[in-house]
């Protein structure tokens, strides 16, 4: 009885899909990032919902607009706005495989420029530090075209 249970446990633990890759060290994150900055998340939009190839689950794709508050590495400067994209992961996935950004959040993050150079993505799953200012909530839009905006702050620049 013990041996079959042990074999089952070992086979589950050996499954690569269940293994969470190691976090990158601070040095690795720095070396592999195109932009390291403290940012304020101004808005998050759901751009499209796609079906996951393996699970068939509907997964939103997100576009966040971030304002650079402080730049430690990269071409951006304080006050610039950048776009960050990411895709939700299936609910059954073990570990934090995606980095979510929430409206109103202030956080230091490590980013890489996406192909084409228009937007950024997170360098790795541990690319975002602890919140400097936590968001009011961690809900994200789920319908294409839906946008959640950050609460206005006196430091936000308003378009004319």
Contact map, one row per residue, 1 for C-alpha under 8 A:
1111100000000000000000000000000000000000000000000000000000000000000000000000000000000000000000000000000000000000000000000000000000000000000000000000000000000000
1111110000000000000000000000000000000000000000000000000000000000000000000000000000000000000000000000000000000000000000000000000000000000000000000000000000000000
1111111000000000000000000000000000000000000000000000000000000000000000000000000000000000000000000000000000000000000000000000000000000000000000000000000000000000
1111111100000000000000000000000000000000000000000000000000000000000000000000000000000000000000000000000000000000000000000000000000000000000000000000000000000000
1111111110000000000000000000000000000000000000000000000000000000000000000000000000000000000000000000000000000000000000000000000000000000000000000000000000000000
0111111111000000000000000000000000000000000000000000000000000000000000000000000000000000000000000000000000000000000000000000000000000000000000000000000000000000
0011111111100000000000000000000000000000000000000000000000000000000000000000000000000000000000000000000000000000000000000000000000000000000000000000000000000000
0001111111110000000000000000000000000000000000000000000000000000000000000000000000000000000000000000000000000000000000000000000000000000000000000000000000000000
0000111111111000000000000000000000000000000000000000000000000000000000000000000000000000000000000000000000000000000000000000000000000000000000000000000000000000
0000011111111100000000000000000000000000000000000000000000000000000000000000000000000000000000000000000000000000000000000000000000000000000000000000000000000000
0000001111111110000000000000000000000000000000000000000000000000000000000000000000000000000000000000000000000000000000000000000000000000000000000000000000000000
0000000111111110010000000000000000000000000000000000000000000000000000000000000000000000000000000000000000000000000000000000000000000000000000000000000000000000
0000000011111110011000000000000000000000000000000000000000000000000000000000000000000000000000000000000000000000000000000000000000000000000000000000000000000000
0000000001111111001000000000000000000000000000000000000000000000000000000000000000000000000000000000000000000000000000000000000000000000000000000000000000000000
0000000000111111111000000000000000000000000000000000000000000000000000000000000000000000000000000000000000000000000000000000000000000000000000000000000000000000
0000000000000111111000000000000000000000000000000000000000000000000000000000000000000000000000000000000000000000000000000000000000000000000000000000000000000000
0000000000000011111100000000000000000000000000000000000000000000000000000000000000000000000000000000000000000000000000000000000000000000000000000000000000000000
0000000000011011111100000000000000000000000000000000000000000000000000000000000000000000000011000000000000000000000000000000000000000000000000000000000000000000
0000000000001111111110000000000000000000000000000000000000000000000000000000000000000000000001000000000000000000000000000000000000000000000000000000000000000000
0000000000000000111111000000000000000000000000000000000000000000000000000000000000000000000001100000000000000000000000000000000000000000000000000000000000000000
0000000000000000001111100000000000000000000000000000000000000000000000000000000000000000000000000000000000000000000000000000000000000000000000000000000000000000
0000000000000000000111110000000000000000000000000000000000000000000000000000000000000000000000000000000000000000000000000000000000000000000000000000000000000000
0000000000000000000011111000000000000000000000000000000000000000000000000000000000000000000000000000000000000000000000000001110000000000000000000000000000000000
0000000000000000000001111111100000000000000000000000000000000000000000000000000000000000000000000000000000000000000000000001010000000000000000000000000000000000
0000000000000000000000111111100000000000000000000000000000000000000000000000000000000000000000000000000000000000000000000000000000000000000000000000000000000000
0000000000000000000000011111110000000000000000000000000000000000000000000000000000000000000000000000000000000000000000000000000000000000000000000000000000000000
0000000000000000000000011111111000000000000000000000000000000000000000000000000000000000000000000000000000000000000000000000000000000000000000000000000000000000
0000000000000000000000011111111100000000000000000000000000000000000000000000000000000000000000000000000000000000000000000000000000000000000000000000000000000000
0000000000000000000000011111111110000000000000000000000000000000000000000000000000000000000000000000000000000100000000000011001000000000000000000000000000000000
0000000000000000000000000111111110010000000000000000000000000000000000000000000000000000000000000000000000000100000000000000000000000000000000000000000000000000
0000000000000000000000000011111110000000000000000000000000000000000000000000000000000000000000000000000000000000000000000000000000000000000000000000000000000000
0000000000000000000000000001111111000000000000000000000000000000000000000000000000000000000000000000000000000001000000000010000000000000000000000000000000000000
0000000000000000000000000000111111110000000000000000000000000000000000000000000000000000000000000000000000000111000000000010000000000000000000000000000000000000
0000000000000000000000000000000111110000000000000000000000000000000000001100000000000000000000000000000000000111100000000000000000000000000000000000000000000000
0000000000000000000000000000000011111000000000000000000000000000000000111111000000000000000000000000000000000111100000000000000000000000000000000000000000000000
0000000000000000000000000000010011111100000000000000000000000000000000111100000000000000000000000000000000011110000000000000000000000000000000000000000000000000
0000000000000000000000000000000000111110000000000000000000000000000111111000000000000000000000000000000000011100000000000000000000000000000000000000000000000000
0000000000000000000000000000000000011111000000000000000000000000000111100000000000000000000000000000000001111000000000000000000000000000000000000000000000000000
0000000000000000000000000000000000001111100000000000000000000000011111000000000000000000000000000000000001111000000000000000000000000000000000000000000000000000
0000000000000000000000000000000000000111110000000000000000000000011110000000000000000000000000000000001111100000000000000000000000000000000000000000000000000000
0000000000000000000000000000000000000011111100000000000000000001111000000000000000000000000000000000111111000000000000000000000000000000000000000000010000000000
0000000000000000000000000000000000000001111100000000000000000001111000000000000000000000000000000000001100000000000000000000000000000000000000000000110000000000
0000000000000000000000000000000000000000111110000000000000000001110000000000000000000000000000000000011100000000000000000000000000000000000000000011110000000000
0000000000000000000000000000000000000000111111000000000000000111100000000000000000000000000000000000111000000000000000000000000000000000000110000011100000000000
0000000000000000000000000000000000000000001111100000000000000111000000000000000000000000000000000000000000000000000000000000000000000000000110011111000000000000
0000000000000000000000000000000000000000000111111000000000011110000000000000000000000000000000000000000000000000000000000000000000000000000111111110000000000000
0000000000000000000000000000000000000000000011111000000000011110000000000000000000000000000000000000000000000000000000000000000000000000000000111100000000000000
0000000000000000000000000000000000000000000001111100000000011100000000000000000000000000000000000000000000000000000000000000000000000000000000111000000000000000
0000000000000000000000000000000000000000000001111110000001111000000000000000000000000000000000000000000000000000000000000000000000000000000001110000000000000000
0000000000000000000000000000000000000000000000011111000001111000000000000000000000000000000000000000000000000000000000000000000000000000000000000000000000000000
0000000000000000000000000000000000000000000000001111101111100000000000000000000000000000000000000000000000000000000000000000000000000000000000000000000000000000
0000000000000000000000000000000000000000000000000111111111100000000000000000000000000000010000000000000000000000000000000000000000000000000000000000000000000000
0000000000000000000000000000000000000000000000000011111100000000000000000000000000000000000000000000000000000000000000000000000000000000000000000000000000000000
0000000000000000000000000000000000000000000000000001111100000000000000000000000000000000000000000000000000000000000000000000000000000000000000000000000000000000
0000000000000000000000000000000000000000000000000011111110000000000000000000000000000000010000000000000000000000000000000000000000000000000000000000000000000000
0000000000000000000000000000000000000000000000000011111111000000000000000000000000000000000000000000000000000000000000000000000000000000000000000000000000000000
0000000000000000000000000000000000000000000000000011001111100000000000000000000000000000010000000000000000000000000000000000000000000000000000000000000000000000
0000000000000000000000000000000000000000000000001111000111110000000000000000000000000000000000000000000000000000000000000000000000000000000000000000000000000000
0000000000000000000000000000000000000000000000001111000011111000000000000000000000000011110000000000000000000000000000000000000000000000000000000000000000000000
0000000000000000000000000000000000000000000001111100000001111100000000000000000000000011000000000000000000000000000000000000000000000000000001110000000000000000
0000000000000000000000000000000000000000000001111100000000111110000000000000000000001111000000000000000000000000000000000000000000000000000000000000000000000000
0000000000000000000000000000000000000000000111110000000000011111000000000000000000001111000000000000000000000000000000000000000000000000000000000000000000000000
0000000000000000000000000000000000000000000111100000000000001111100000000000000000111100000000000000000000000000000000000000000000000000000000000000000000000000
0000000000000000000000000000000000000000111110000000000000000111110000000000000000111000000000000000100000000000000000000000000000000000000000000000000000000000
0000000000000000000000000000000000000000111100000000000000000011111000000000000011110000000000000000000000000000000000000000000000000000000000000000000000000000
0000000000000000000000000000000000000011111000000000000000000001111100000000000011110000000000000000000000000000000000000000000000000000000000000000000000000000
0000000000000000000000000000000000000011110000000000000000000000111110000000011111000000000000000000000000000000000000000000000000000000000000000000000000000000
0000000000000000000000000000000000001111000000000000000000000000011111100001111111000000000000000000000000000000000000000000000000000000000000000000000000000000
0000000000000000000000000000000000001111000000000000000000000000001111100000011000000000000000000000000000000000000000000000000000000000000000000000000000000000
0000000000000000000000000000000000001110000000000000000000000000000111110000110000000000000000000000000000000000000000000000000000000000000000000000000000000000
0000000000000000000000000000000000111100000000000000000000000000000111111101110000000000000000000000000000000000000000000000000000000000000000000000000000000000
0000000000000000000000000000000000111000000000000000000000000000000001111100000000000000000000000000000000000000000000000000000000000000000000000000000000000000
0000000000000000000000000000000001111000000000000000000000000000000000111110000000000000000000000000000000000000000000000000000000000000000000000000000000000000
0000000000000000000000000000000001110000000000000000000000000000000000111111000000000000000000000000000000000000000000000000000000000000000000000000000000000000
0000000000000000000000000000000000100000000000000000000000000000000000001111100000000000000000000000000000000000000000000000000000000000000000000000000000000000
0000000000000000000000000000000000100000000000000000000000000000000100100111110100000000000000000000000000000000000000000000000000000000000000000000000000000000
0000000000000000000000000000000000000000000000000000000000000000000101100011111100000000000000000000000000000000000000000000000000000000000000000000000000000000
0000000000000000000000000000000000000000000000000000000000000000001111100001111100000000000000000000000000000000000000000000000000000000000000000000000000000000
0000000000000000000000000000000000000000000000000000000000000000001110000000111110000000000000000000000000000000000000000000000000000000000000000000000000000000
0000000000000000000000000000000000000000000000000000000000000000001100000001111111000000000000000000000000000000000000000000000000000000000000000000000000000000
0000000000000000000000000000000000000000000000000000000000000000111100000000001111100000000000000000000000000000000000000000000000000000000000000000000000000000
0000000000000000000000000000000000000000000000000000000000000000111100000000000111110000000000000000000000000000000000110000000000000000000000000000000000000000
0000000000000000000000000000000000000000000000000000000000000011110000000000000011111000000000000000000000000000000001110000000000000000000000000000000000000000
0000000000000000000000000000000000000000000000000000000000000011110000000000000001111100000000000000000000000000000000111100000000000000000000000000000000000000
0000000000000000000000000000000000000000000000000000000000001111000000000000000000111110000000000000000000000000000000111000000000000000000000000000000000000000
0000000000000000000000000000000000000000000000000000000000001110000000000000000000011111000000000111000000000000000000001100000000000000000000000000000000000000
0000000000000000000000000000000000000000000000000000000000111100000000000000000000001111100000000100000000000000000000000000000000000000000000000000000000000000
0000000000000000000000000000000000000000000000000000000000111100000000000000000000000111110000000100000000000000000000000000000000000000000000000000000000000000
0000000000000000000000000000000000000000000000000000000000100000000000000000000000000011111010001100000000000000000000000000000000000000000000000000000000000000
0000000000000000000000000000000000000000000000000001001010100000000000000000000000000001111110000000000000000000000000000000000000000000000000000000000000000000
0000000000000000000000000000000000000000000000000000000000000000000000000000000000000000111110000000000000000000000000000000000000000000000000000000000000000000
0000000000000000000000000000000000000000000000000000000000000000000000000000000000000000011111000000000000000000000000000000000000000000000000000000000000000000
0000000000000000010000000000000000000000000000000000000000000000000000000000000000000000111111101000000000000000000000000000000000000000000000000000000000000000
0000000000000000011100000000000000000000000000000000000000000000000000000000000000000000000111111000000000000000000000000000000000000000000000000000000000000000
0000000000000000000100000000000000000000000000000000000000000000000000000000000000000000000011111000000000000000000000000000000000000000000000000000000000000000
0000000000000000000000000000000000000000000000000000000000000000000000000000000000000000000001111110000000000000000000000000100000000000000000000000000000000000
0000000000000000000000000000000000000000000000000000000000000000000000000000000000000000100011111110000000000000000000000000100000000000000000000000000000000000
0000000000000000000000000000000000000000000000000000000000000000000000000000000000000111100000011111000000000000000000000000100000000000000000000000000000000000
0000000000000000000000000000000000000000000000000000000000000000000000000000000000000100000000011111100000000000000000000100111100000000000000000000000000000000
0000000000000000000000000000000000000000000000000000000000000000000000000000000000000100000000000111110000000000000000000000000000000000000000000000000000000000
0000000000000000000000000000000000000000100100000000000000000001000000000000000000000000000000000011111010000000000000000000000000000000000000000000000000000000
0000000000000000000000000000000000000000101100000000000000000000000000000000000000000000000000000001111110000000000000000000000000000010111100000000000000000000
0000000000000000000000000000000000000001111100000000000000000000000000000000000000000000000000000000111110000000000000000000000000000011000000000001111000000000
0000000000000000000000000000000000000001111000000000000000000000000000000000000000000000000000000000011111000000000000000000000000001111000000000000111000000000
0000000000000000000000000000000000000001100000000000000000000000000000000000000000000000000000000000111111100000000000000000000000111111000000000000010000000000
0000000000000000000000000000000000000111100000000000000000000000000000000000000000000000000000000000000111110000000000000000000000111110000000000000000000000000
0000000000000000000000000000000000000111000000000000000000000000000000000000000000000000000000000000000011111000000000000000000111111000000000000000000000000000
0000000000000000000000000000000000011110000000000000000000000000000000000000000000000000000000000000000001111100000000000000000111110000000000000000000000000000
0000000000000000000000000000000000011110000000000000000000000000000000000000000000000000000000000000000000111110000000000100001110000000000000000000000000000000
0000000000000000000000000000110011111000000000000000000000000000000000000000000000000000000000000000000000011111000000000110001100000000000000000000000000000000
0000000000000000000000000000000011110000000000000000000000000000000000000000000000000000000000000000000000001111100000011110001000000000000000000000000000000000
0000000000000000000000000000000111100000000000000000000000000000000000000000000000000000000000000000000000000111110000011110000000000000000000000000000000000000
0000000000000000000000000000000001100000000000000000000000000000000000000000000000000000000000000000000000000011111011111000000000000000000000000000000000000000
0000000000000000000000000000000000000000000000000000000000000000000000000000000000000000000000000000000000000001111111111000000000000000000000000000000000000000
0000000000000000000000000000000000000000000000000000000000000000000000000000000000000000000000000000000000000000111111000000000000000000000000000000000000000000
0000000000000000000000000000000000000000000000000000000000000000000000000000000000000000000000000000000000000000011111100000000000000000000000000000000000000000
0000000000000000000000000000000000000000000000000000000000000000000000000000000000000000000000000000000000000000111111110000000000000000000000000000000000000000
0000000000000000000000000000000000000000000000000000000000000000000000000000000000100000000000000000000000000000111111110000000000000000000000000000000000000000
0000000000000000000000000000000000000000000000000000000000000000000000000000000001111000000000000000000000000000110111111000000000000000000000000000000000000000
0000000000000000000000000000000000000000000000000000000000000000000000000000000001111000000000000000000000000011110011111100000000000000000000000000000000000000
0000000000000000000000000000000000000000000000000000000000000000000000000000000000011100000000000000000000000011110000111110000000000000000000000000000000000000
0000000000000000000000000000000000000000000000000000000000000000000000000000000000010100000000000010000000001111000000011111101100000000000000000000000000000000
0000000000000000000000000000100110000000000000000000000000000000000000000000000000000000000000000000000000000111000000001111101000000000000000000000000000000000
0000000000000000000000110000100000000000000000000000000000000000000000000000000000000000000000000000000000000000000000000111111000000000000000000000000000000000
0000000000000000000000100000000000000000000000000000000000000000000000000000000000000000000000011110000000000000000000000111111100000000000000000000000000000000
0000000000000000000000110000000000000000000000000000000000000000000000000000000000000000000000000010000000000000000000000001111110000000000000000000000000000000
0000000000000000000000000000100000000000000000000000000000000000000000000000000000000000000000000010000000001110000000000111111110000000000000000000000000000000
0000000000000000000000000000000000000000000000000000000000000000000000000000000000000000000000000010000000111100000000000100111111000000000000000000000000000000
0000000000000000000000000000000000000000000000000000000000000000000000000000000000000000000000000000000000111000000000000000011111100000000000000000000000000000
0000000000000000000000000000000000000000000000000000000000000000000000000000000000000000000000000000000000110000000000000000000111110000000000000000000000000000
0000000000000000000000000000000000000000000000000000000000000000000000000000000000000000000000000000000011110000000000000000000011111100000000000000000000000000
0000000000000000000000000000000000000000000000000000000000000000000000000000000000000000000000000000000011110000000000000000000001111100000000000000000000000000
0000000000000000000000000000000000000000000000000000000000000000000000000000000000000000000000000000000111100000000000000000000000111110000000000000000000000000
0000000000000000000000000000000000000000000000000000000000000000000000000000000000000000000000000000000111000000000000000000000000111111000000000000000000000000
0000000000000000000000000000000000000000000000000000000000000000000000000000000000000000000000000000011111000000000000000000000000001111110000000000000000000000
0000000000000000000000000000000000000000000000000000000000000000000000000000000000000000000000000000001110000000000000000000000000000111110000000000000000000000
0000000000000000000000000000000000000000000000000000000000000000000000000000000000000000000000000000010000000000000000000000000000000011111000000000000000000000
0000000000000000000000000000000000000000000000000000000000000000000000000000000000000000000000000000010000000000000000000000000000000011111100000000000000000000
0000000000000000000000000000000000000000000000000000000000000000000000000000000000000000000000000000010000000000000000000000000000000000111110000000000000000000
0000000000000000000000000000000000000000000111000000000000000000000000000000000000000000000000000000010000000000000000000000000000000000011111000001000000000000
0000000000000000000000000000000000000000000111000000000000000000000000000000000000000000000000000000000000000000000000000000000000000000001111100111000000000000
0000000000000000000000000000000000000000000001001000000000010000000000000000000000000000000000000000000000000000000000000000000000000000000111110100000000000000
0000000000000000000000000000000000000000000001111000000000010000000000000000000000000000000000000000000000000000000000000000000000000000000011111100000000000000
0000000000000000000000000000000000000000000011111000000000010000000000000000000000000000000000000000000000000000000000000000000000000000000001111100000000000000
0000000000000000000000000000000000000000000011110000000000000000000000000000000000000000000000000000000000000000000000000000000000000000000000111110000000000000
0000000000000000000000000000000000000000000011100000000000000000000000000000000000000000000000000000000000000000000000000000000000000000000011111111000000000000
0000000000000000000000000000000000000000001111000000000000000000000000000000000000000000000000000000000000000000000000000000000000000000000010001111100000000000
0000000000000000000000000000000000000000001110000000000000000000000000000000000000000000000000000000001000000000000000000000000000000000000110000111110000000000
0000000000000000000000000000000000000000011100000000000000000000000000000000000000000000000000000000001100000000000000000000000000000000000000000011111000000000
0000000000000000000000000000000000000000111000000000000000000000000000000000000000000000000000000000001110000000000000000000000000000000000000000001111100000000
0000000000000000000000000000000000000000000000000000000000000000000000000000000000000000000000000000001100000000000000000000000000000000000000000000111110000000
0000000000000000000000000000000000000000000000000000000000000000000000000000000000000000000000000000000000000000000000000000000000000000000000000000011111010000
0000000000000000000000000000000000000000000000000000000000000000000000000000000000000000000000000000000000000000000000000000000000000000000000000000001111110000
0000000000000000000000000000000000000000000000000000000000000000000000000000000000000000000000000000000000000000000000000000000000000000000000000000000111110000
0000000000000000000000000000000000000000000000000000000000000000000000000000000000000000000000000000000000000000000000000000000000000000000000000000000011111000
0000000000000000000000000000000000000000000000000000000000000000000000000000000000000000000000000000000000000000000000000000000000000000000000000000000111111100
0000000000000000000000000000000000000000000000000000000000000000000000000000000000000000000000000000000000000000000000000000000000000000000000000000000000111110
0000000000000000000000000000000000000000000000000000000000000000000000000000000000000000000000000000000000000000000000000000000000000000000000000000000000011111
0000000000000000000000000000000000000000000000000000000000000000000000000000000000000000000000000000000000000000000000000000000000000000000000000000000000001111
0000000000000000000000000000000000000000000000000000000000000000000000000000000000000000000000000000000000000000000000000000000000000000000000000000000000000111
